[in-house]
Amino acid sequence: MPKLLIVEGNDMSRRALETLFRLRNWRVTSAKTLSEAMNLLWSHPDYVILDLALPDGDGEAILRKIREEKLAIKVVITTGYHEPERMTALDALRPDAVMHKPLDFSKLCRVCSSPREGFASRKDDPQPISPRFAFPGSPTLDLLRGRVSQVQFNNP
């Protein structure tokens, strides 16, 4: 099973992500703050879903640490920021993906399930999600408002 660290400052959003990924058989740990997340990096997660706006600092520091220490972790940034300067600064740290809120959970799963660029595929890497095993609809996570809503139904 893949190991996932969710770093999200909003309690409701973090719990929603935890629940949805656990339903897909991921091993999930989570952190609300920058300091908690830094301490959890020692557990060697395969993937990190990283919010930038944390109560005690900027999530960018976690991405910087992962890249500077050359940790084999795929990082997906989730953000409400849309400023071009901010996005350019993030690009320099090479996140594996940047997703803007509200999040489409199916897309987030596809991003997390894709092979990690620059790393050999491992037997515990998640397999792409088959539509027939996906949720009947595509939940959208509105992390800015702390809501999960079923907004559309996908017919494979």
ABEGO torsion letter per residue (X at the ends): XBBBBBBBABAAAAAAAAAAAAAAGBBBBBBABAAAAAAAAAAGBABBBBBABBAAEBAAAAAAAAAAAGBBBBBBBBBABABAAAAAAAAAAGBABBBBOBBBAAAAAAAAABBBBGBBBBAABBBBBBAAABBABBBBBBAAAGBBBBABBBBX
